[in-house]
Amino acid sequence: MRMPSRRIFLQQMSAATAFAASGMPGMLAADSLEKASIPISIFSKHLQFLDYDSMAQTAKKIGFDGVDLTVRPRGHVLPEKVSTDLPRAVEAIRKAGLLAEMMTTSITSLDSPHAEHLLKTAAKEGIKYYRMGSIRFKEDLGMLENLKLINKNLKQMEELNRSLGIHGAYQNHAGTHFGSSVWDMHIAMEGIDPQWLGIQYDIKHATAEGGRSWRNGLNLIHERIHTLDIKDFIWQKRKHQWRDAHVPLGSGMVDFHAFFSLLKKYNLSVPISVHYEYDLGGADHGHREIHMPREQIFAAMTRDLTTLRSMLAASGL
């Protein structure tokens, strides 16, 4: 969804006020914030218009602790060039003083192109967490048969991850693919050690799919969560259909007050990847060419990060 830049600015500037009004005490000013114990990375999809060094320096200037690197088709690092380009990207991130512990891939099974070589290279470079790609259900199989097949594939991935010492995670995502409901992930991950293969939990997608019952799903699978990604949304009617439309952090429907309270209750202090899916001149879609001033993009990223740090601080995280 394309949103006028003035609206974006006003939503971002009012995010702190809206969040505080929801019942979270002690909203902090940006210049008084200290970095939380939870490392916060930027999803590098939104900086793919920059080379590795510029991407890393920009992430540091904005205030992130690390980078969640896209290592997939049309990503910052292409899977077929992982041997040469992944070490270069990781070096640039660490040279900037940032963490290079997370990456996002398109791997769905051992049969995915370059899967084993990609993960071996990532483990060698010290990457600790990777996100898998989206798994589609087979239309000729029933739901339970699909979940049995997925369980078999995930067990193979778990074994590889264990041998490499790297954690793989599957993201819950609104829609009709595997993982749209966290209950199907709970079934398909039976017998799998969450230390090596678990869930990257997305509260935005959980809210879009589960309404108010996302709390039940979180309770069900929280022990499998090793990473988070963060974004916000509203429902918007477009062409006679209701769709989820992304908005600046803290200005949408996600109940961050309840969510962060539950994270604290479950003692979930895990790495976070921040996503920017609202209109940022093409940076939201990972485009190499953008049509918005860079300063405006970076300002929006900074405001969302400030909002997130305020939320975490107010929650005692």
N, C-alpha and C positions, 0 to 999 in steps of 0.2 A: 504494500500500500504506500503510495506517495503522499507525504504530508508536508504542508508548507513549512518553511524553515522557522517562521515566527511561532507557529504552534508548537513545534519541537522545542524551541527555546523556552517558551512559557511553561510547557509541561515539565521540562527538566528542572527549571528553577523552582517550580512549586512542588517537586517530588518530596523534598524533605518535609515541607509543611503538611502535605497529605499523609505521609507516613506517621509523623508525630501525632496527628489528629486521630489516627487509627488506634491509639492507645499505647504506643511505645514511648516511654519516658526518656528524657535526657538526649534529645536529638543534638548532635554536636556540630559545631562549625567546622568547615573544612580545614582551617589552619590549626585547629586544636586536636585533630585526629592523629592517633598513632596507628601504625600498621598492626593489624590483628595477627594472632598466632596462626590463623588460617591463611595459607598462601593463595593469592589471587592472581590469575593469569588472564591475559587477553587472548581470545580465540583469533588466531592469526589470519583466518579467512577475511577479517575486516581490515587487514593491512596488506593485502596481496598486491596493492598498487605500489608497494615499496620493496626494494631489494632487502636482503637479509640484514645488512648493517643498519640501514635506515629504519627498518621495521623494529629492530631491537632497541635502537636509540630512542625511537618514538615511544615505544612501550615503557621504557624507563622514565622518560620525561613526563609522561602522563601520570605515572606513579604505580604501575603494576609491579608485582613481585616476580612475574615470569611470563612465559609465552606458551600457549597451547598450540603447537605447530601443526598445520595442515599438511599431511603426508599422504596424498591421494590424488587421483586425476583432477587436474585444474587447481591443485593446491600449491602451497609455497614450495613444497618438495614433491616432485613427480616420482611415483613408485619405481619406474624404470631407471631413475637416476639417483636412487637412494644411496648407493655406494659413495658417490662423489658429493652430492648436494646436501645430504643430511648432516654429515660432519661439518660442512661449511656453515649451515644454518645454526646448528647447536653451538659452534664456536662463536658466532656473532652474538648470539643471545647471552652466552656466559661472559663474553668479553665486556658486555654492557653491564655486568653485575647482576644479571637476572637468572632465574631458574629455568632450566630446559628439561623439565621432568614429564611434560604431558605432550601427547600428540593425538591427532584425529586421523583415522584411516578409513578406507572403504572395505576393509577385510571382513568377510562374513563367514569364512570357513578356511580350512587348510588349502582348499582348491582355488581360493582367490588368487589372481595374478600377483606374483612377487611376494606372497604372504610371508613365507618362512624366511626368506632373505631379508625382507623389510624389518621383521621383528628381531632377527639376529643382529642386524646393523643398529637398530634402535637400542637394544639392550647393551651392546658394546659401547654406545655413546652415552650411556647412563640415563636414558629415558626410563622412567619408572611406571608410567601409566599410558595406556592407549585406549582410544575409543574405537569400537567396531563400526562397520557400516550397517545399513538398514537391511533387515532380512524380510523378504516377501514370503507370504504363505503360498503353498502350492494349491492351486484351485481344484485339482483333481483329488485332493486328500481332505478328509474331515479335520476339524480343529485338533482333536486329540492326536491323530496320526501325524499332523504337522508338528505338534509339540514334541512328540517322541523323536522325530527325525532331527529337529533342532537340538534337542538334548544330546543326541549322539554327536552332532557336529561341535557343539559347545564343549563336550568332554574332550574331544580331540584338541580343541584350542586350549583348554585348561592344561592339558599335558604338555603342550609346547611352551606355554607361558611359564609353567613350573620349571621346565628344563632351562629356560633362559633367565628366570628371575625377574619377569616383567608381569605387571597386572593388566589384564584386559577387561574392558567394561562395555556393556551394551546400554544404550540410552533409551529410556522410555520416551515415546514420541507420539503425539496425537495423530490419529489416522486409522488406517486399516492394516498396517503391517504388524509384524511381530513386535511386541513391546508397547503397543498403544494402550493396553491395559497392563498394569504391573502384575496382575494376577497371572497372566500367561507367562511372564518371565519367572514368577515364583515356581510354577509347575515345570517349566522347561529347564530350570537350573537345579532341579532336585539331584542330589548326589554330587554336586560340583563344589569344590572348595572355593569360597568367595575371596580367599587371599589371592587367587590367581585369575579368577574370572568372576566378575560381579556386575554391578550396575552403576552407570553414571546417571544420577537422578536429576531430572529436569522438572522443577516445580511448576513452570509455566505449562508444559504439556500435561502434567498430572492434573492441574486445575482445569484445563480445557476438556480433558477426557472424563475426569471424575467429579467435576463440580465441587461440592462440599465434602464428598467422601474420599478425597485424596488422602486425608488423614489415616483412613483405614489401610489404604495401600501402602503408605509410608511405614506404618506400624508393621505390616506384613513383611516388607523387604528391607528394612533399614539396616539389618546386619550384613547385607550384601553390597551396601553403598560404600564406595571408596573414593569417588569423585563426584562433583556437582557441576552443572552448568546453570547459569542464571540469566533470565530475561523476563519480560512482562508483556501483557497483552490486554486487549478489550475485545468484546464481540462487536462486529460491525456488519451491517447489511449492505451487500453489494450485488447488484443485478439479481435481486429477489432471493439471494441466499445469504445466510448468516455465516460469517467466517471469522476466524481469529486474526486480529490485526495487531502487530507488535507496536509497542509504545515505549517511551523512555522509562527506565527503571523507577519503580515506586509510584507511577502515575496510572497504573492499570488495575486489573482485577485480582492479581495474585496477593494472597494474604501473607505477606512476609512476616508480620508480627507472629502469627500462629506457626508459620513454617520454621522460623529461626528459634522459636521457643521449643519446638519439638526436636530440632537438631541438638539443642542444649540438653534436653531431657535424655536423648539417646546417646549423648556424648559423641556426636558425630562432628569431628573436627578434621575435615578432609579438604584437599585442594579444590579450588573453585575456578571454573572457566567462565568468563563474562562474554556473552553474545550480544551483538548489536544488529537486530533484525529489522528495525524501523528505518525509514528512508535516510540514508547517508550518502546520497549521490552515487550509488553503485557500490560503495564500500560494504554496505549491508549484504550484498549478494556475492562479494568476493571478486568484483570486477577488477581487471588490471587498469582500466581507464575509468576515471571518476569525473563527475560533472558537478561537484560542489567544492568550494574552497577548502583546502586541507585544514586550515585553522578552525573552520567551523566543525569539521568532522572530529578533530582532536578535542575541541571544547566539549562536544557532546559526550565523547568517551570519558573525558575527565569528570563531567558532572555525574554520569552514571556510576563511575567508580567511587566518587565522593559519597553519593547516596548509599551505595552498598556498604562502604566502610562505616558510615553512620549507623546503618541498620545493625550491622554486626556488633559494633561497640555498645549500642543501646540494649542488645540482647545478651551481652556478656560473653560474646564469642570472640 
